[in-house]
Amino acid sequence: MTYEVVFSPEAQNQIDELHAYLADRFYPGNADRYVARLIKTCSSLGLAPHRGARREDLGAGVRMIGFEHRIDIYFRVTEAQVIIAGVLYGGQMPTSLG
């Protein structure tokens, strides 16, 4: 079974902010490629959604995987979806994964 991967509005905003940050400080093409790899990694959760570390301390059903040593991807798995709840850069801690 393949799960649908959806991004919460908060996660999408975090990705947009990350892209703007990287594009401003580095070459915009590099920011595009980095974010494309990040989204591809998130999308791959549709094929294997139960990987990563459980983070029940952050909320019921929350899991986390790392991306390229700098980003933590927080998500939940439902019957048919993987919901990307947060995409945090550089050791940021989630405040809410509601």
Phi, psi and omega in degrees: 000136175256130179269146173283134177258124179234148180256130174294158176304322179296316180295318179297320177297319179296321177294316179299317179295320178298315179300313180298318179299312182292320180294326180288325185264340181228184178293132182303327178297323177294321177298317178301313182293320180297313181293324177298319177295321178298314180294322178297320177296316177300316181296329180294343177295340177295335180267333181216075190282344187263023177268175180090176181272139173287138179231059180300338177296341181261351180149159182298127175078006182284135175234163182216138170231155177265158178226117175048041172067000185233344186235141172250129178254120180255136184206165175233151178245127174252190181299328185227357186226155165249119182256114177283113186265333182198146178226102189246136186257140168064038176084010176299149178254138179290142177263326180206132176239034183306000000 
